[in-house]
């Protein structure tokens, strides 16, 4: 075997040896997903990835990794989340998400050489992002999970509006999960939560506007009440919903919605 620039040595591997190395790596992935493996700079495992990639098995590694992670998510994680739909749903989903991110960080480290070579050359998702997309598609966007998640988050917001004490950190964690699952885009967050949240808010504040107007207070008092509600909505969104952004955040969108309904449409 010859020396390489990263300090590893390799020769081409084929046949039964390649099969054996591949199976060992997929077993490692499975063990990481099941939290049965601790990576302590295991150079032997990293060497296996290197040897198989330079021996032109990059496609096999990437597809095998995808299949192994998908199977685990389908048989274990999705099942656990579905079992929790009527009990501790948000906590279960958040724990599964945290565990998955931790596992994919470790798996990404194991397959770092694959990311830098085969994945880069083929313009594929890096291993970590592949894992996030699989969690998104198999777990979160399953219609049963998606609908339950949407209902739960919208319910939390309404309870906050009604003055109830709720777990705001759970709301924040779920929204940030949806943001991260978009892989630097807001599409997942918008589909699952933001769009229905804004639609619900329109209906809520139409009722709230009629209620406040029915009190027949002066315009000064009405404006004070309206501004207080706008401020509360803005702070809630800024602190607990999507990642704060000046131009495209939920905070500015909900602020606009409430201003339009409580102030502009009433010519206050």
N, C-alpha and C positions, 0 to 999 in steps of 0.2 A: 504494500500500500504506500501511496505517496503522501507527502505532507500537503496540507491545504492552508489557505490564508487565515482561516479561523482556528487553526490548531488541531483540527480533526484530521483523521486519516481515513481513507476509504478506498475500496476497490469495488468493481461492479458486482452486484449480487443478483442472482436469477433463480428460477426454479423453486425448489423446496426451501432453500434458505430465505429467499424473498418472502415466501408464504409464511414461514415461521416468524420472521421479523415483523411482518404486517400484522399477524394475529397478536403478537405481543404488544404492539402499539395500540391496537383497538381494545385490548384488555385493559391497558393503562388508561385509555380514555374512559372506559366504562367504570373503572375503579375511582377515577377522579370525580365523575358525575355522581357516584354513590358515596362520595366522601370517604373512600377506603384507601386513599393514596395520598402521600405527602411528598411533594417534590422538593428535594434538598439538593439542587444542582446535580441531578442524576445524569451524569455524563453518558452513561450507557444508553439511556432512553433517547437523549439528544442525538447520539451517534446513529441510532437506528433510523431516525428521521432523515439525517444527513445521507446515510448510505443508500436508503431507498430512493431519495429524491435524485441524487446524482446518478442513480442507476435507472433513471427514467420511469420511476413509479409514482411521480407526483400526482397524476390523475387518479390513480388507485387510492393513494393516501387521502386526498381531498374528498373524494366521493365516499370512501369508507368512513371517514370522520363524520361527514354529513349524515350518513345512514345510521351510524351508532348514536349520535346525539339525537336525531329524530326519533329513533326507536325508544330511547329512554324517556324523552319528553312525552311521547304518545302513551306508553305503557305505565309510567310512574307519575310524572308530574301532572299531566292533564287529568289523570284519574284522581289524584289527591285534591286538585282544585275543584273538580266537579263534585266530589264527595262533600266539599265544604260550602256549597252554594247556599245552604240554609243555616250554616253555623260557622262562625269565625271565618267568613269568606275572605274579607280584605286582609286579615292577618295571615291566613294561609297563603294567599296569592303573593303577598309581600315577602314572606319567608322563602317561598319557592323561587321568586325572582332574585332575592339576595343570594341564595345558594347557587343559582344558575350563573349569575355574574361571577361569583368567586371561582366556580369550576371552569368557566370559559377563560378567565384570566390565566389560570394554571395551564389549561390546554393550549391556549395561545402561546404561552412560554415554551411548552414542549415542541410546538410546531412552528417556532419562530423562523427556522431556516426555510421551511416550506413557504411561509409568507413572503420572505425576501426573494425567493427564486420563482418557483412555479406559479404561485398566486399572483405575484407581481407581473410576471411575463404574460399570463393569461388574463390579466385585469379582472380577477375574481374578488369577491369579498374576502378580506383578511379573516382568519379563523375566528377571532373574537366577534366580529360583526356577523359572520355566518351564524354563530351561536345565538346572537340576539335576534336575528331574523327568524330563526327556527322557533324560538320561544314565542315571538310575536305571532307567527302564523299558526303554530300548533296549539298554543295555550291561550293567549290573550284574544286572538281574533276568532277562536271557536265561538260560534254564535251564542252558545249558552253562557260562556264566560263573559263575552263582550256585553251582552245585554244585562247580566247581573252586575257587572262592574259599573256600567253606565247608571243603572238604577241606584246603586249604592252611593255613588259619588254625588248624583243629583239630590238624593235624599239627605246626605250630609250637609250640602249647601243650604237646603231649605230649612233644616233644623238649626243651622247657624243663624239664618235670617230670622227665625222665630225665637231666638234668644236661648236656645238649648246649649248645654255644654257637650261637645263632641270631641272625638279624637282628631284634632286638626292635623297632627303629624301623619296620621294614616292617609288623610286626604292628600297631603303634600307628597307623601311617598308614592302613592298611586299615580298622581299626575306627572311626577318626575320620571317614573317608570315609562309612562306612555311617551313622554318626550324622548327619552333615550332610545326607545324601540323604533323611533322614526329615523335613526341613524342620521343625525344632523338636519332632519326635516321635521315639520310639525304635523305631518299628515295623519299619523296614527292618533295622536293627541286630539287633533281636530275632529276626526271621525268618531272616536269613542266618547269624547267628553265635551270639547269646546262648543261644537255646533249645537248639540242638544242643550247645553248649559245656557247659551245665549238665547235660544228659542224659549226655554223655560223662563228665563229672566224677563223676556218681553211680556209674557203672559202675567207673570207675577207682578210686575210693576204697572201694568195696565190696571190691575185690581187695586194695587197700592195707591195709584194716582187718584182713582175714584174715591177711595176711602178718605184720603187726605183732603180732597176737595169738598167732600161731604161734611167735613168738620167746620167748614165756613170760617176758617181763620183768616187773618189778614194776609196779604201777599208777602209781607216781611216774614211772618211765622212760617208760611208755606215754603218759602225759599230756604229758610233755615233748616226745616225738616228735609227738604229735597237734597240740599247740599250734604247733610249728615249721612243720608243713605248713599249718595254717590261716593263719599269718602270711605264709608265702610266697605262698599263693594270693591273699590279700587284697592284698598289695603288687603282685603281678603285674597283677591286675585294675585296681587304682587307678592304676598308672603307665602301663599299655600298652593297656588295653581301652577301655571307653566313657568319656565325659566324667564325671568324678567328681561324684557327687551323694550326699548323706547318705542319702536315703530310697529311691532307686530305682536304685542303681548295681549293676553286675555284681559289684563288690567285696563289697558286703554280701550279695548273693545267694549267691555262692560261699562266703563265710564261713559262712553258715547251712547250706548243703549239707554242707560238710566237717564242721562241728560235729555235725550230726545223725548222720552216718554213723560218724565216729570216736569220738564221745563219748557222745551221748545214747542211741543204739541199743545201745551196749555197756554202758550203765549205769555209766560210769566217773565 
